[in-house]
Amino acid sequence: MKGWMGKSRILLLLSSLMLFLAGCGDPQLSALQPKGEGADVIYDLMMLSVIIMVFVGVVVMAIYFFVLIRFRQKKDHEDYIPKQVEGNKFLELLWTVVPIILLVVLAVPTVQKTFMLADTTPAEDKKEDAITIEVTGKQYWWHYNYKGQEVQTSQDLYIPTGERVYLKLTAGDVIHSFWVPSVAGKMDTNPGKNENEMFLHAYEEGVYYGKCAEFCGPSHSLMDFKVIAVSPEEFDQWAEDMKNVNTDSTPETQSAQEGKELFKNKNCIACHAIGSSPAAVGPNLTAFGDRVQIAGILDNNKENLIEWLQHPEEVKPGNKMTGKYGNTEAEVPLTDEEASKIADYLLQLQPSEIKPEDAQ
């Protein structure tokens, strides 16, 4: 009895823990709450496979318990042997045909949807207006080049709702995997000339969380990004604002002005572009002040930004910003005052009136 009670308690504890953990997570980072065409298709296939598995499980367990009860050993019938059914043609046919039917039921829509999701050719009537974005994965951040629009940015990917946005994915160093669970499936990004393609189609406005789904180094789990879906009108305005960024404008505050000079003198500009310049060593900082998070993981505020500027290795191990300050090979740490001024400069980089808050 003691052993049985102990096992029951362990089972109850594990069941409670599973139920508790099932409530964890973020609705914007869940494939179980689809908000886009790709995620919707994957969810439907997932539910189909779950229904089939549950059906098989229920049937198997029903047969198991029926046999367990119906043919259990009874008192005074210890030598009773039930009727043997080996070689029964009907049963042999039944448990051969039924699995084949279930596999066909699952395979046909899976193949259909796979080819549908792989079709990244815009419709004939939308070819000219189709939005195409070149996505490059790098340790441990993402860069976006909006083809034909003279817009380059990093980390926060703006897209319009209600239409397909086509992505061409590559990597700048090692293999990564681009994944926005609530909007679409995942796609590997490979270094070299191997370019993969996919599309995003968000049904409604929102800030959707993305992850790198391929182990790529010590900060793989911190290689987060955001997809910000806004209305088509707001997207057009955002793109226009990003194209017309004045990189020579003077910041309003004295601290931000001094921060801009430090940004140049500390050689930050050698790695980080502002404006529609091509991707550099580090992320494009054109709309840094509007980003949802710093380095993809910290809330975007001055305190966290100073921490990131002074101790990047502690925040994101293995990143390429560590030890790159100054014009010499030796690391020149930023003082508290310098970091504060650079933070003031970066946080005022807000070229567009369209912000993540508009997508909530």
C-alpha positions in Angstrom: 0.0 0.0 0.0 2.8 2.4 0.9 4.5 1.9 -2.5 1.2 2.5 -4.3 0.5 5.7 -2.4 4.0 7.0 -3.1 3.6 6.4 -6.8 0.2 8.1 -6.8 1.6 11.2 -5.1 4.4 11.4 -7.6 1.9 11.0 -10.5 -0.3 13.7 -9.0 2.6 16.1 -8.5 3.8 15.6 -12.1 0.3 16.1 -13.5 -0.1 19.3 -11.5 3.3 20.5 -12.7 2.3 19.8 -16.3 -1.0 21.7 -15.9 0.8 24.6 -14.2 3.5 24.8 -17.0 0.8 24.7 -19.7 -0.3 28.1 -18.6 3.2 29.6 -19.1 4.2 31.5 -22.3 3.4 34.5 -24.3 0.4 34.6 -26.6 2.5 36.5 -29.2 5.1 33.6 -29.2 2.8 30.6 -29.5 2.0 28.4 -32.5 -1.3 27.5 -30.7 -2.7 31.0 -31.2 -2.2 31.6 -34.9 -2.4 35.2 -36.1 -1.1 34.7 -39.7 -1.7 32.5 -42.8 1.3 30.3 -42.3 0.7 29.7 -38.6 -3.0 29.0 -39.4 -2.1 26.3 -41.8 0.4 24.7 -39.4 -2.2 24.8 -36.6 -4.8 23.1 -38.7 -2.4 20.3 -39.6 -1.4 20.0 -36.0 -5.0 19.7 -34.8 -5.7 17.1 -37.5 -2.7 15.0 -36.3 -3.8 15.4 -32.7 -7.4 14.2 -33.6 -6.0 11.1 -35.3 -3.7 10.3 -32.4 -6.5 10.7 -29.9 -8.8 8.5 -32.0 -6.2 5.8 -32.2 -5.4 6.1 -28.5 -9.0 5.9 -27.5 -9.6 2.8 -29.7 -6.5 1.0 -28.4 -7.3 1.7 -24.8 -10.9 0.7 -25.2 -9.9 -2.6 -26.7 -7.2 -3.0 -24.0 -9.7 -2.5 -21.1 -12.3 -4.6 -22.8 -9.9 -7.5 -23.0 -8.6 -6.9 -19.5 -12.1 -7.1 -18.0 -13.8 -9.6 -20.3 -11.0 -12.2 -20.3 -9.6 -11.7 -16.8 -9.0 -14.9 -14.8 -12.0 -15.9 -12.8 -12.4 -18.1 -9.8 -13.0 -21.8 -10.7 -12.0 -21.0 -14.3 -8.3 -21.0 -14.0 -7.9 -23.3 -17.0 -10.3 -21.4 -19.3 -8.8 -20.5 -22.6 -10.7 -17.9 -24.8 -11.5 -18.6 -28.4 -8.3 -18.0 -30.5 -8.6 -15.7 -33.4 -5.2 -15.8 -35.0 -5.5 -15.9 -38.8 -8.8 -14.1 -38.8 -9.0 -12.5 -42.3 -11.4 -9.8 -41.2 -9.2 -8.6 -38.3 -6.0 -8.8 -40.3 -7.6 -6.7 -43.0 -9.1 -4.3 -40.5 -5.8 -3.4 -38.6 -4.0 -3.1 -42.0 -6.4 -0.9 -43.8 -7.4 1.4 -41.0 -3.8 2.7 -40.4 -3.3 3.2 -44.1 -6.5 5.3 -44.3 -5.4 7.4 -41.3 -2.0 8.0 -42.9 -3.7 9.1 -46.2 -6.0 11.4 -44.3 -2.9 13.0 -42.7 -0.6 12.9 -45.7 -2.8 14.4 -48.4 -3.5 17.8 -46.7 0.1 17.9 -45.4 1.5 17.6 -48.9 -1.0 20.1 -50.2 -0.2 22.7 -47.5 3.5 22.1 -47.8 3.5 23.1 -51.5 1.2 26.0 -50.8 3.5 27.4 -48.1 6.5 26.9 -50.4 4.9 29.0 -53.2 6.6 32.4 -52.8 5.7 33.7 -56.2 3.4 36.8 -56.0 0.1 36.7 -57.8 0.2 38.3 -61.3 -1.9 41.2 -60.4 0.3 42.0 -57.3 3.8 41.4 -58.6 4.6 45.1 -59.0 3.3 46.0 -55.5 4.6 42.9 -53.7 6.9 43.7 -50.7 10.1 41.8 -50.7 12.5 41.9 -47.8 16.1 40.5 -47.7 16.6 39.0 -44.2 20.1 38.3 -43.0 20.8 36.4 -39.8 24.0 37.2 -37.9 25.3 36.3 -34.4 23.0 37.4 -32.6 20.7 39.8 -34.5 18.7 40.2 -37.7 19.1 42.7 -40.6 16.3 43.7 -43.0 16.7 45.2 -46.5 13.4 46.3 -48.1 14.1 45.8 -51.8 13.2 48.7 -54.0 12.3 51.0 -51.1 15.8 52.2 -49.9 15.0 51.1 -46.4 17.4 49.2 -44.1 16.8 48.3 -40.5 17.5 45.7 -37.9 15.7 43.7 -35.2 12.2 45.1 -35.6 10.6 44.0 -38.9 7.7 46.2 -40.0 5.1 44.6 -42.3 1.6 45.6 -43.4 -1.4 43.5 -42.4 -3.7 41.7 -44.9 -1.1 40.8 -47.5 1.8 38.5 -48.1 5.3 39.9 -47.5 8.0 37.9 -49.2 11.3 37.2 -47.5 14.6 36.1 -49.0 16.7 34.6 -46.2 20.5 34.2 -45.9 23.0 34.2 -43.1 26.2 36.3 -42.6 28.1 33.8 -40.5 26.6 30.4 -39.4 23.2 28.7 -39.9 20.3 30.4 -38.2 16.5 29.8 -38.4 13.9 32.5 -38.7 10.8 31.7 -36.8 7.7 33.8 -35.8 5.5 31.1 -34.2 2.2 33.1 -34.2 2.5 34.3 -37.8 4.4 31.6 -39.8 6.6 28.5 -39.7 10.4 28.5 -39.5 12.9 28.7 -42.2 16.7 28.2 -42.1 19.1 30.9 -43.1 22.3 29.6 -44.6 25.6 31.4 -45.2 26.9 31.8 -48.8 24.7 32.0 -51.9 22.1 29.5 -50.6 18.9 31.7 -50.4 15.7 30.4 -48.8 12.3 32.0 -49.3 9.1 32.2 -47.3 6.3 34.7 -46.8 4.6 36.4 -43.8 0.9 37.2 -43.8 -0.4 38.8 -40.6 -4.2 38.9 -40.2 -4.2 41.7 -37.7 -2.0 44.4 -36.2 0.3 43.4 -33.4 3.8 43.0 -32.1 4.8 39.3 -32.7 7.8 37.8 -31.1 10.4 35.9 -33.2 13.2 33.5 -32.3 16.2 31.9 -33.9 15.3 28.2 -34.0 18.8 26.9 -34.9 21.6 26.6 -32.4 24.2 29.2 -33.5 26.4 30.0 -30.5 26.4 30.9 -26.7 23.6 33.5 -27.2 21.4 31.5 -29.5 18.5 31.6 -27.0 18.9 35.4 -26.8 18.7 36.0 -30.6 15.1 37.4 -30.4 13.4 39.9 -32.8 10.0 41.4 -33.3 7.6 41.5 -36.3 5.5 44.6 -36.1 2.3 44.4 -38.2 0.6 47.7 -38.9 -2.1 48.8 -41.3 -1.1 49.2 -44.9 -1.5 53.0 -44.6 0.7 53.1 -41.5 3.3 50.9 -43.2 3.5 53.2 -46.2 4.0 56.1 -43.9 6.7 54.3 -41.9 8.6 53.3 -45.1 8.4 56.9 -46.3 9.7 58.2 -43.0 12.6 55.7 -43.0 13.6 56.7 -46.5 13.8 60.4 -45.6 16.0 60.1 -42.5 18.3 63.0 -42.1 21.5 61.6 -40.6 23.0 65.0 -40.3 20.3 66.5 -38.1 21.3 67.9 -34.7 19.8 66.3 -31.6 17.7 68.6 -29.4 19.4 68.2 -26.1 23.0 69.0 -25.3 23.7 65.6 -23.9 22.4 63.9 -27.1 24.6 66.2 -29.2 27.6 65.2 -27.2 26.5 61.6 -27.4 26.5 61.9 -31.2 30.1 63.1 -31.2 31.1 60.3 -28.9 29.3 57.8 -31.2 31.7 59.0 -34.0 34.8 59.3 -31.9 34.4 55.9 -30.2 34.3 54.5 -33.8 30.7 53.1 -33.3 29.9 54.3 -36.8 32.4 51.8 -38.2 30.0 49.0 -37.2 26.6 50.6 -37.0 24.9 52.4 -39.9 22.2 55.0 -39.5 20.0 55.6 -42.6 19.7 53.4 -45.6 23.3 52.3 -45.7 24.0 48.6 -46.4 24.3 46.2 -43.5 27.5 46.7 -41.5 29.2 44.5 -38.9 26.5 45.4 -36.3 22.7 46.2 -36.4 21.4 49.3 -38.2 20.4 51.9 -35.6 18.1 54.1 -37.7 15.0 53.7 -35.5 16.8 52.5 -32.4 14.7 54.7 -30.1 11.5 53.1 -31.3 12.6 49.5 -30.8 10.6 47.3 -28.5 13.8 45.9 -26.8 17.5 46.5 -26.7 19.6 43.6 -28.1 16.3 41.8 -28.5 16.0 41.0 -24.8 16.1 44.1 -22.6 13.3 46.6 -22.2 14.2 49.7 -24.2 15.1 52.3 -21.5 18.1 54.4 -20.6 19.2 52.3 -17.7 19.2 49.0 -19.7 20.9 50.7 -22.6 23.8 52.0 -20.4 24.2 48.4 -19.0 24.3 47.1 -22.6 26.9 49.7 -23.7 29.2 49.1 -20.8 28.8 45.3 -20.3 27.6 43.8 -23.6 29.3 40.4 -22.9 27.4 40.0 -19.6 24.1 40.7 -21.4 24.7 38.7 -24.5 27.7 36.3 -24.4 29.7 36.0 -27.6 28.4 39.2 -29.2 30.8 41.0 -31.5 30.5 44.4 -29.8 32.6 43.4 -26.8 36.0 45.0 -26.8 35.4 47.2 -29.9 35.3 50.7 -28.4 37.9 53.3 -29.3 40.2 53.4 -32.3 42.8 50.9 -31.0 42.7 47.1 -30.7 42.7 47.4 -26.9 39.3 47.8 -25.3 38.5 51.3 -24.0 35.6 51.0 -21.6 32.9 53.7 -21.6 32.7 55.8 -18.5 29.3 56.3 -16.9 29.1 59.8 -18.3 30.0 58.7 -21.9 27.6 55.8 -21.8 24.8 58.1 -20.6 25.4 60.6 -23.4 25.5 57.9 -26.1 22.3 56.5 -24.6 20.6 59.9 -24.9 21.7 60.1 -28.5 20.5 56.6 -29.5 17.2 56.9 -27.7 16.2 60.0 -29.6 16.7 58.2 -32.9 12.9 58.0 -33.7 12.5 59.0 -37.4 8.9 57.8 -37.8 5.6 58.6 -36.2 4.6 55.0 -36.6 5.8 53.1 -33.6 5.3 49.6 -32.1 2.5 51.1 -29.9 0.5 51.7 -33.0 0.4 47.9 -33.6 -1.0 47.0 -30.2 
